[in-house]
Amino acid sequence: MVFRYSLEESKIRRVGEVCESSVTFDLQDRVMAQLSMYLGQDLKFIQENWHMLVQILLARNISLKDISEGLLGKEMHISCLDSVGLKNKNPKLMTRNGENQNGQASDDSFLPGLHDDTALDILAWSSRSGYPTLSCLNKKFRSLIASGYLYKLRRRLGVVEHWVYLACILMPWEAFDPIRQRWMRLPRMQCDECFTSADKESLAVGTQLLVFGRELSGFAIWMYSVITNSWSRCPQMNLPRCLFGSSSLGEIAIIAGGTDKNGRILKSAELYNSELGTWETLPDMNLPRKLCSGFFMDGKFYVIGGMSSPTESLTCGEEYNLETRTWRRIENMYSPSNVGTQSHPAMCSPPLVAVVDNQLYSADQATNEVKKYNKTNNSWNVVKRLPVRADSFNGWGLAFKACGDRLLVIGGHRGSEGEVIVLHSWDPADGNGDGPEWNVLAVKERAEDRNML
């Protein structure tokens, strides 16, 4: 079901002006939503989620017959998903408080004919890539999107969308929606030139993207809010640092190890709560380490790899139990491959690791292989070759991440018009080395340098 909308009669002002819209009803033969011309294909969320709409209505014991009578008079035509037929010239709308209004939509209802709690469920199941355009419909939608309520509702309903965020030094951060194959450019952060040019670390947590770096005044954290589509400064850690291991689980993230402003290697850790915007100091790890990697698996936080001194590499890992607030050391959890002429440990990237379905995978920088961790015997097994080389720059310039139930490898090569970034994906459920090859998820051209999350 898609509501027809009129572009010729649109009363919406263009970008830069206040955008308002009202849902109007053509009493002759159709429903028209007066929307802005730039909404375009984003209204497809109504089509794409029609089956979810049916499930929601059935779960709430609301029959389609009642909806058709309340919203469209006597009949709703669903023979194809691009039109709605009105046989009754006086459609009646049911507002949330149960009052009927003839011939016009109620200001008390998000979707005419549906109670707001049902409408909000439908909006929560729709793609968040359409939320910016929904906020331009009217003040009520704009207030809803800005409140962040839909994101909290999505968490309660178990709605998850996996996006990829990446940045190029001379360009703003961009978001990629793998399902809809859409690139969306984020606003520029108002940082200084030092932060722009320096090495950065990034982390997605809750509805935020945290970018860690260094400004002229010292360590800094910039935060992008999915809700407001804007950048702001994030509260600083209790002990600012870089070269740490990190990962997120829902609305929390843990930062462990790293080095302080004087280069001292740390064994301290901190927990960030994105809902409160606060940092909490956790118990220290057993060993200090930098250039390490962190991840969540089976509800616990792990940190592996790294160096405890300028010359000593670590093969042990550590597990943090959030319930008991204790660290457990795991011997020989991660050992870098010794193939060919090994570079100095300080020249190699932190371990490239990702967790899919609570299974840990690693991209070996030396052998260009994907390995899977065996929790039972604390060992690694080769499962597949990487689609790109990781040994060219000792693992730097390559991203190895989880994207839902798939592994994601982001690498690049030099093209005629600059750097070309290629996103490869593979579902471990498809089998090991003899299974399907890596799928080219997307190609991003004309990028000068990259910093992937």
N, C-alpha and C positions, 0 to 999 in steps of 0.2 A: 504494500500500500504506500503510495506516495501522494502527498497533497500537491496538486498543481499550484504553481505560483507564477505571478505575473511580473515580468521584467519591464514591460512597457509602462505600467502604471505605478512602478515603484516610487515611493515617496522618501526613500532612504537617502540621506546625504552621503557624499563620498568620504573617503578616509580624511581624518582631520576635523570633521564636524560631528556633532552628536548624531548617533545612528539610532533611530527609533523605528519600530515596526508594529503594526497591528494586524491581527488575523481578521480578515473580512470574509463575508460569505456572499457569494453570488446567488441570489434567490432564484435564478433561472435554472442553472444546471451544474454548478461546480463550486468547489471550495478553493479560494485563492488566499495564499499567504503572501502579503506584500513584503518582499525581502530585498536586501541589497543585491546588486548585480554581481558582487564579487563572492557571494556564497557558492554559486555554481554547484559543483559535484558534491560539496559537503553535505547537502541535504540527503545524500544517499544513505545516511545512517538510518533513516526511517525504513528504507527498503531492506538494508542489510540486517536489521534487527527485528524484522517482522515476526520471525519465528519465536524470538525471545519475548516479544510483545504478547503473543498468543499464550506462551507459557506463564507469563506473569499474570495475565488476566485470569487464566484457569486456576492458578494458585490462589488467587484472591476471590474465587467463586464469582467472577464477573463474566457473564456470557457475552459472546460476540454479538448476539442479537440485541442485548441491552445496549451495548456500545453503539451499534449501528442505529438503533432507534434514538438514542440520546444525542448522538453526534450528527447523524446524517438523515434524520427523519425516519423513513420506513425501510430504506434499503441502502446497503453498502455494496458497491460493485468491486470485486477483487479478481476479476478474470485475468487481469494483467497488473503488474506492479508499477504502473505509471499513471493511474488515473483513479479518481473517485467519482462515482455517479450519485447525483442527488435527485431522487424522484419527488421528494416533498419540497415544496417551495417555502415552507416555514420550518426550517430545522430548529430543534430545541436543544439547548446546551444545559448540561448539568454541572453546576459549580460545586465546589467542595462542601459548601454549607447546605447543599441540597436545593438551592433556589433555581428556578428555571428562568432563563432570559431568552427572549425571542429575537432571532435575526442577528445577534452579535455575540462575540466571545466575551466571557467574563474576565475581568481583571483578577479574579481570585483563582483562576485555573491556569496551570502551565500548558496543558493540552486540553482543548475543549472536549467535553464529554467524559473526562476522566478525573477522578479525585487526584489531588496532588501527590499523595503517597504512591499511587500507582504510576503517575507520570514521572516522578523522580526515579523510581526503579528503572523505567524505560530509558531515561536519560543516563543513568549510571551505567547501563549496559552498552550504551553507544560509545563509539571511539572518542577518546579525549582530544583527538586532533580536530574535532568539530566544535569543541567548546568555545574557542575564540569567536567563531562566527555566531554561535548561539547567543553569546553575550551581546551581540549587536541587534538582537530581535526587539528587545524592549528593556525597560529599566528593571523589571522583575527578573528576567533572565540574567541581565548583567550583574545584579546583586547576588543571584544564586551562584554564578561561576566565581565571583570574587570572594565569596564566603568560604570556599573550599569544602562546603558540605558534600558535594557530589563525590569528592575523593574519599571522604570518610565513609560515605555510603558504599562506594565501590569496595573498600576494604572489608566492610561487613558482609557484602555479597560475594566476596571472593573474586572480584573482577581484576584481572591482571593484564596489563599491556607492557610488552618489553620493547623499549626503544633504545636506539644507539645514539650516543652523543660523542661528537668528535670536533676537534678544533684545528685550525691552521693558523700559524703565527700571524700571518698578514690578513687573516679573515676572521669574522666572528665565529663563535661556536655554532654548530648546526646539529639538528636532531633528525634522525631517520626512523621512520615508521616502517618496519619490515613487512607488516601485513599489507599495508596499502601502498607500499613502495613510494613513499613521499618524503622529500627532504624539506625541512623547515629551518629557516635561519633564525637564530636567537639574537636578541638585541646585543649591542656591544657593551661590555662591562667598562665602567669608567675608572680603570686602573691606570697606574703610571707606566711609563715606557719600560722601566726595569721589570715590572711584573709581566708585561707583554712579551719581552724577549727572553726571560729567564725560563729555566726548566720548571715544569709544573706537574703536580699530581692531582688526580681527580677522583671523585667518589660520588655515587648517586645514593641518596638515602631519603626514604619517604617521598615527598613531592619536591625535593631539593637536589640540586647539583652543586657540590662543593668543589672548588678549585683552589688548591694550595700552591703558593709560590712565594716569591720574595720581592718586596718593594724597596725603595730607597731607605725607608724607615725600618725595615726588618721583615720578618715573616708576616704573611697576610693570607687571609682566606676570603674569597669572594663566593657568594651564594646566589645561584639562580633559582627562582621560585617558579614552578610549573603553574601555580595558581595565578600569580600576578604577572607572569611573563616579564620579569624584570630582575636585574642584578642588584645586590646590596652587599654590604660587608657582613660577614659572619662573625659572631663572637670568637675571640681567639682562644686557643687551647690554654689550659692551665700551665703547661710547659710547651711552648711553641717548638716545632721541629720540622725536619724534612727527612727524606729517604726512609720513611716508615713503611710498615705493612698495615693494610687496612681492608675492611670489608663491611658490608651493611646487611642487616636483616630487618626488613620492614621499616620501621621508623627510627631504628637505632643503628649506630655504626661504632666500630671499635678501631682505634688507632694504636699501634703498638711499636715500640722501638724507635729507630731513627737516630738522628743527631740533632743537638741543640745548636744555637747560634755560634758556639765556640768550637763545634766539631766533636763534642763529647758524645760517644755512643751511649744510647739510653736503653734501659730495660723497663722503663715505666710505660704505662698504657692508660688510655682515656676512653670513655664512652660518651658519644654524642647523642643527645635526644633531639631529633628534628622537630618534634611537636613543641617542646619547651625552649629549644634553642640554647641548651646548656651543655657544658662539659663536666663530666664526673671522673675524678681520678680513680683508677682501679688498682688493685694490688700489683706489685712489680712482677715481671717475668723472672724466671730463674737465671737467665743470661741476658746481657745486653746484646743488641744486634741492630745492624743497619742494612739497607739494600735487601730487605726481606719482603715476603709476600704474606698476605692474610686472606682468610676465607672462612665462611661459615659452612658447617657440615653437621647434619644431625642435631641441629640446635646449639652447637658449640662453636666457639671461635678458635681458629688455629692460626699459627704463624710458623712459617718454615723458611729455610735458607738464610742467606745474609752473612754478614761478617761481624765477629765480636771484637775485632781489632783490625788495624790497617792491613794485616797480613793473614789473619786466620779466618777461614770459611767454616760455617757451621753446617753440619749434616743432621743435627737433631731438630725436632720440631717441638712446639709447645701447644697444649690444649687448654683453653680457658672455659671453665664451667660457670655459666652465668648464675646458676642457682646457689652453688656453694662458694662462688667467688674465689676459686682456687685455680692455680696453674699446674699442669702435669707435663713433665718432660717426656718426650718420645724419642728414643735413640734411633739414629739411622733412618729417619723418616724421609729425608731428601738428600740425595748425593748427586752433585753435578757430574755429567758424563766426562770422561777423560779420553777424548778422541782427538788425535792429531796434536798440534801445538796449542795447548790450553792458554788462553789469555789470562792475564792477571785477574784475580777475582774482582777487584775493584773496577775493572773495565767491563764486566759483564752485567747484564740487566738483572733485576730481581727475578726469582723463578716465575715463569709464565704459567699460571694455574687457573683453573676454572672448575666449578662444581655444577653438575647437571644431575638431577634426581638423586641428590646426596651421594654422588660418586665423584671422586676427585680425578681430574685429568691435568696433565702437564705437557707443555710444548717444549721439547728439549732443544736448547739453543745450539748445541753442538752437532747433534745427529739429525736434526730436522724431522723428528718423529713425535707423534702424539702418544703419550703413555698414560695408562690408567693405574691408579693406586689400589692395591689390595689391602683392605683394612685388616683382614684376618692374619696375614703373615708379614705385614709391614713391608711390602715389596711393590715394584713397578713392572708393568708389562706393556710392551709395544702393541698398539692397536691400529695405528694408521700413520701414513706419511703426511707431513704438512703440505698444504697447497702452495706455499711460498717458502723461501729460504729464511731461516732464522739466524744462521751462522754468519751472515754477511757483516752484521754490525753487533755481534755478540748479544743478540736478542733485542737490542734497542730498535725503535722504529716499527715494532711489530706488536699488535694487541691480540691477546688470546683470552676470550671472555665467554661467559655463558649467556645465552639469549633464549630464555624459556627452556625448552627441552632440547636445544641445539647448542653446539659449540660454534663459536664465531671467531674467525681469524681475519684480522684487518692488516693488510700490508699494502705496499705501493711500489710503483716503478716510475722511472722518468719517461715521460712522453714528449712529443714534439712541442706541446704547449705548456709544459710544466709537469708537476707530479700528478700521477693518477693513482687514486686510492681504490682498492678492490676489497669488497666484503665477501668472504667465503663462509659458508655455513655447512654443518654436517650434524645429523641426528645419530648419536651413538646407538640408539635402538635399532638402526638399520643394519648393524653388524660391524665387524672389524675390517681389517685391510682389504678383504675380498669383496666387501659390500659396495654400495654406491659411492661414487666419487664426491668430492666437495662441490657444493652448489654455489655458483656465483650469485650472491644475493643482490649486490648492487655495485655500481661503479661510479666513483666521484672524480670528475676530472678537474684539472687546473687548480691544484692545491700545492702550495709551495713547501709546507712543512706540516707535520701532523702531531697531535697529542691526543691519543685515543683513550676513551673510558669504556 
